[in-house]
C-alpha cells in the first residue's frame, strides 16, 4: 500500500473529508501514486495513476513498448509538451490542456507513441480506468487531442466527461469526470461532481492547495464517498496545477494481470491471450519507428 498520512477529522460535516493522502513511491522520473493492487480497489474505475517528469529527447529514457487489455489510459501534460505522429491522427503537440486517450479493450501494445516536443522535458499524469464488461473486449480506440480542442470552464480543462456544460471530445464511457485545473495563486474554486459520481480524488502536479483541503505538489488525496462539493484554494505563493476526478463506482471486482485489468478471470485470460497473439504480429511487423522518432500504437 502506498504511504498514507494521519488525517484530522473535520468538524463541519458539510466539508468533503479526505479519507487518504499519499505521496506514492518514486522511481527515477516516475512517481506511482496508485496502482490496481492497492488504492485502485477503493477508487475503481480509477485504478492507476503515475506522475511523470521525463526527457523523451533522450533515447535512453522514456517508456518501453508494453501491452494492455481491459482498460483505458489517459495522459495529460501539466508542464512542457510532447509530440505525436500517427498514421491515422496525423502529427502535432500535446501541451497543457491536451491529452492522449486510448481504450485498450481487447488488446494493444504501446509506450512510444509520444516523443520529445518543443520543450526539454514534459511533466504530467498517466491514468488508467477499468472498463465495464461491455467495453473490456471492444476494439482499440485512440485519440490525440491538442489543447485548442479541449473545452474549458473557469480554471478547468474538461479531459473526460462533461462539466458545467462543457463536454470533452474524448470517446470515453459515461460516468467519469476528469479535469485538469490551473488555479491562480490565492484564488478559490469549487468542484461540484455529478450526483451520480460519489467517488472523488485529486492529485497535485505543482504549487499547493491551502484552506480546508491542503495538499502539496506530488500528493494524491482520496475523498470520502459522498455528494458534497469540494472547495479548493490555491496557496498564495504560486498557481496550483492539479487533476481532479469523480466517477460512478465500477461494479466489478478487479482481475489483474501484469498490464491488464478485467472484470473476471475468464475475461483476463481472453485479454492476455490476445495480447500474446498481437506480440507475435508486432515482432513480425519489424521496425515501425516514424521519422519523428515515435512508434505508433500497435492494434488491429
KAGIRA-V673746 format. One record per run of one state. SS is the DSSP state (2 for helix, 1 for strand, 0 for the rest). FROM is the first residue (numbers start at 1). TO is the last residue. Records with the same first field share a line. If there is no record, write none. Layout:
SS = FROM-TO / FROM-TO
This chain:
0 = 1-3 / 5-17 / 23-24 / 28-29 / 35-39 / 44-45 / 55-65 / 70-70 / 80-81 / 87-89 / 95-95 / 97-98 / 104-107 / 111-113 / 117-121 / 131-140 / 146-146 / 150-151 / 154-155 / 161-161 / 164-165 / 168-175 / 184-187 / 192-198 / 207-207 / 211-214 / 217-219 / 224-229 / 235-239 / 248-254 / 257-259 / 263-264 / 286-288 / 290-294 / 296-297 / 299-300
1 = 4-4 / 18-22 / 25-27 / 30-34 / 46-54 / 66-69 / 71-79 / 82-86 / 90-94 / 96-96 / 99-103 / 108-110 / 114-116 / 122-130 / 141-145 / 152-153 / 156-160 / 162-163 / 166-167 / 176-183 / 188-191 / 199-206 / 208-210 / 215-216 / 220-223 / 230-234 / 240-247 / 255-256 / 260-262 / 289-289 / 295-295 / 298-298
2 = 40-43 / 147-149 / 265-285
